């Protein structure tokens, strides 16, 4: 049981660091982020919405991952967000000849393929968190059911 709690804490901590830095960086450089998003052939028409929705969502996910009661929801939203980011990068690599870049933090030192692998890793980390958190919750429920039957 302690291993599962340690792993969910570790995984949520990694995702919190990534999303917190990324969300704050996008808000800090909001105009630049919005400008890059507006030039994207896939999502450019929605740049006004995306430039706010993405960083705010990243920060909300951080809060959910930080609070153990909401960690499962945080992992689910992390998985969905990272899956969207990963699919977007995959699309851009496959179909867009001139790739814009608005990456910050560690990803500014990566090319698009490295960024794709990084995102796949974070997506799998979030999925692993979902699986471990699900198993941990099931174990907890089974233990409570056994305790209630004895009472």
Secondary structure, 3 states (H helix, E strand, C coil): CHHHHHHHHHHHHHHHHHHHHHHHHHHHCHHHHHHHHHCCCCCHHHHHHHHHHHHHHHHHHHHHHHCHHHHHHHHHHHHHHHHHHHHHHHHHHHHCCCCCCCCCHHHHHCCHHHHHHHHHHHHHHHHHHHHHHHHHHHHHHHHHHHHHHHC
